[in-house]
Amino acid sequence: MYEAEIKFIAPPGFRLPGTRLADAVYRDVYFDTPDGAFYASGRELRLREADGQTFCTCKNPPFDAASASKEELSTAVADTGAMEAVLTGLGFVRRMAYVKHCRRSRTMHNGLALELTLVTVDFAAGTFVEIEHQARDRALGLAALPVIRSYGAAIGLTREYPRAYTDLFLDARDRDVTEPRPC
């Protein structure tokens, strides 16, 4: 799937519109090659645990640089430990791990199903709002981005944040050299 997503900085007191979904806590572990080449190529490899389930996701380089929207290939994992052993057996190493707290809702706008997520992460201050649409191909993903942007503006979201949480994590870790965060 092509995840057309725009991330915004949440204004103070922002409330999610739409139909509320269950809140979620994601425990994410990202893997990379020892030399960092996989991540440097714009790809990401993640194990995510949430609500008693684990998913392994490979994100390809962005299909839209302005929003950093990516194609995501994901599958459920029956045994998290075994999957981590497979990844390390293939030569990947843990690059980072963090927790993402999400309050979620769903709505329709201009014929598109949109998922909205109010996000905080355990390594940085501030709150973000993600608005995303799952598209079946690149062209539909690109077509969804202006709709997402207009919907964001309509609900008071004006400050886009085009960087990935993984980039924000690495920036925070690099600034905090006296107390590095273990993976």
Backbone torsions as a table, in degrees:
resi	resn	phi	psi	omega
1	MET	NA	149.6	176.5
2	TYR	-100.6	110.9	-178.1
3	GLU	-86.9	100.2	174.4
4	ALA	-81.4	112.0	-173.4
5	GLU	-140.3	136.6	171.4
6	ILE	-123.5	131.6	-179.8
7	LYS	-105.1	133.9	179.4
8	PHE	-120.6	155.5	170.0
9	ILE	-83.1	124.9	-176.6
10	ALA	-71.5	130.5	173.9
11	PRO	-72.7	158.5	179.3
12	PRO	-55.2	136.2	176.1
13	GLY	73.8	12.2	-177.5
14	PHE	-63.1	135.2	176.6
15	ARG	-120.6	137.1	-179.8
16	LEU	-70.6	128.8	171.9
17	PRO	-83.2	173.3	175.1
18	GLY	93.5	-172.0	-179.2
19	THR	-82.8	121.2	-178.6
20	ARG	-65.5	138.6	171.8
21	LEU	-110.9	170.3	178.4
22	ALA	-63.5	140.7	173.5
23	ASP	-65.1	157.6	-179.1
24	ALA	-141.2	149.7	171.6
25	VAL	-121.9	119.5	-179.8
26	TYR	-104.2	128.6	173.3
27	ARG	-106.7	105.9	-172.2
28	ASP	-106.3	135.4	172.0
29	VAL	-125.4	125.2	179.9
30	TYR	-105.9	140.6	-178.6
31	PHE	-115.2	154.6	-179.4
32	ASP	-150.5	168.2	171.2
33	THR	-73.8	155.0	-177.9
34	PRO	-55.7	-30.8	-179.6
35	ASP	-89.2	0.0	178.1
36	GLY	80.4	7.2	-174.7
37	ALA	-67.2	-35.3	-178.7
38	PHE	-62.6	-50.8	179.3
39	TYR	-65.2	-41.3	-179.8
40	ALA	-61.4	-25.0	179.4
41	SER	-78.4	-1.7	-179.5
42	GLY	93.6	2.9	-179.9
43	ARG	-99.5	158.7	177.3
44	GLU	-138.6	146.5	178.2
45	LEU	-128.8	117.8	-170.5
46	ARG	-130.5	140.5	163.6
47	LEU	-106.0	126.9	-179.4
48	ARG	-123.1	127.1	173.7
49	GLU	-108.5	130.5	177.4
50	ALA	-158.5	136.0	176.4
51	ASP	51.2	40.7	177.2
52	GLY	76.0	7.5	178.4
53	GLN	-121.2	154.3	176.5
54	THR	-125.8	139.9	176.4
55	PHE	-128.5	140.7	172.7
56	CYS	-104.7	126.8	-176.3
57	THR	-129.3	132.7	171.4
58	CYS	-109.6	124.0	178.1
59	LYS	-105.8	127.8	177.4
60	ASN	-83.4	169.5	178.6
61	PRO	-56.4	153.2	-177.1
62	PRO	-55.1	138.5	172.4
63	PHE	-91.6	-8.6	174.4
64	ASP	-141.0	110.8	-175.7
65	ALA	-66.1	-35.7	-175.7
66	ALA	-63.7	-34.3	-178.7
67	SER	-106.8	-11.4	-174.8
68	ALA	63.4	25.3	177.1
69	SER	-65.9	139.8	-174.2
70	LYS	-132.3	152.9	167.1
71	GLU	-73.9	135.1	179.7
72	GLU	-123.3	130.7	175.7
73	LEU	-113.4	119.5	-171.2
74	SER	-136.1	147.4	176.3
75	THR	-146.2	148.0	176.4
76	ALA	-69.0	148.0	-179.1
77	VAL	-120.9	127.8	-179.3
78	ALA	-78.3	-33.0	-175.6
79	ASP	-134.0	104.2	-176.3
80	THR	-60.0	-45.0	-179.5
81	GLY	-61.3	-42.2	179.1
82	ALA	-65.2	-40.3	179.8
83	MET	-65.4	-40.3	177.2
84	GLU	-63.6	-37.7	176.9
85	ALA	-64.7	-38.0	176.4
86	VAL	-61.6	-47.8	-178.2
87	LEU	-63.1	-44.0	178.6
88	THR	-69.4	-32.9	175.3
89	GLY	-64.2	-28.2	176.9
90	LEU	-83.4	-0.9	176.0
91	GLY	102.4	1.6	178.0
92	PHE	-82.2	152.7	177.1
93	VAL	-126.3	156.0	174.8
94	ARG	-65.9	128.3	178.1
95	ARG	-103.6	-38.9	-179.0
96	MET	-160.7	158.7	176.0
97	ALA	-146.7	138.2	177.8
98	TYR	-156.5	170.0	179.9
99	VAL	-114.7	135.5	-177.9
100	LYS	-120.8	119.5	178.8
101	HIS	-97.7	127.8	-171.9
102	CYS	-129.6	128.9	168.1
103	ARG	-107.1	128.2	-167.6
104	ARG	-126.3	154.2	172.5
105	SER	-149.9	170.1	-178.7
106	ARG	-135.9	144.3	177.5
107	THR	-152.9	171.0	173.6
108	MET	-114.5	141.8	176.0
109	HIS	-148.8	123.8	-179.3
110	ASN	50.1	40.6	176.4
111	GLY	82.2	2.0	179.8
112	LEU	-107.3	136.5	171.3
113	ALA	-77.9	122.0	-179.2
114	LEU	-118.1	139.4	171.8
115	GLU	-109.3	131.2	179.2
116	LEU	-112.0	137.9	-179.2
117	THR	-136.4	124.9	172.8
118	LEU	-91.5	119.5	-167.4
119	VAL	-122.5	136.4	163.0
120	THR	-125.9	148.9	177.6
121	VAL	-120.2	154.5	-172.4
122	ASP	-77.6	-1.9	-174.9
123	PHE	-116.3	0.6	-177.1
124	ALA	-147.5	149.8	175.0
125	ALA	-78.7	162.0	176.3
126	GLY	102.1	163.6	-179.8
127	THR	-129.0	141.5	-178.9
128	PHE	-119.4	157.9	172.3
129	VAL	-124.1	121.4	174.7
130	GLU	-100.5	135.2	170.3
131	ILE	-122.1	122.9	-175.5
132	GLU	-136.5	157.9	174.7
133	HIS	-137.5	132.4	177.7
134	GLN	-89.3	113.0	-178.3
135	ALA	-107.2	148.9	-176.9
136	ARG	-81.7	-16.2	177.0
137	ASP	-148.7	170.6	-175.5
138	ARG	-59.9	-45.9	-177.3
139	ALA	-59.9	-43.3	178.6
140	LEU	-68.8	-34.5	175.5
141	GLY	-62.8	-45.3	178.3
142	LEU	-64.5	-39.4	179.6
143	ALA	-66.1	-27.6	-178.9
144	ALA	-75.6	-26.0	-173.7
145	LEU	-61.6	-43.6	176.8
146	PRO	-64.5	-32.7	177.3
147	VAL	-66.1	-44.1	177.6
148	ILE	-61.9	-45.7	-178.9
149	ARG	-61.2	-43.5	-179.4
150	SER	-68.0	-37.7	177.7
151	TYR	-65.5	-42.7	177.3
152	GLY	-56.7	-45.9	179.1
153	ALA	-62.5	-39.5	-178.7
154	ALA	-64.6	-26.3	-179.9
155	ILE	-104.0	13.9	172.8
156	GLY	91.4	15.0	178.4
157	LEU	-97.4	115.1	-174.5
158	THR	-121.0	-17.5	-176.7
159	ARG	-105.8	99.9	177.5
160	GLU	-73.7	148.9	175.4
161	TYR	-127.3	93.9	-170.7
162	PRO	-79.8	-0.8	-177.5
163	ARG	-89.0	152.6	178.3
164	ALA	-77.9	154.3	175.6
165	TYR	-60.2	-32.0	179.3
166	THR	-63.8	-38.9	176.4
167	ASP	-66.1	-42.2	178.0
168	LEU	-61.7	-40.9	178.2
169	PHE	-60.9	-49.3	-178.4
170	LEU	-62.9	-38.2	176.1
171	ASP	-62.0	-45.6	-179.7
172	ALA	-63.9	-41.3	179.8
173	ARG	-65.7	-41.7	-179.3
174	ASP	-67.2	-32.7	177.3
175	ARG	-72.3	-29.1	-174.2
176	ASP	-102.7	59.2	-176.3
177	VAL	-69.1	-20.1	179.3
178	THR	-79.0	-22.9	178.3
179	GLU	-133.7	74.8	-178.6
180	PRO	-66.2	146.7	179.6
181	ARG	-90.2	122.0	179.0
182	PRO	-71.2	150.5	176.1
183	CYS	-89.3	NA	NA
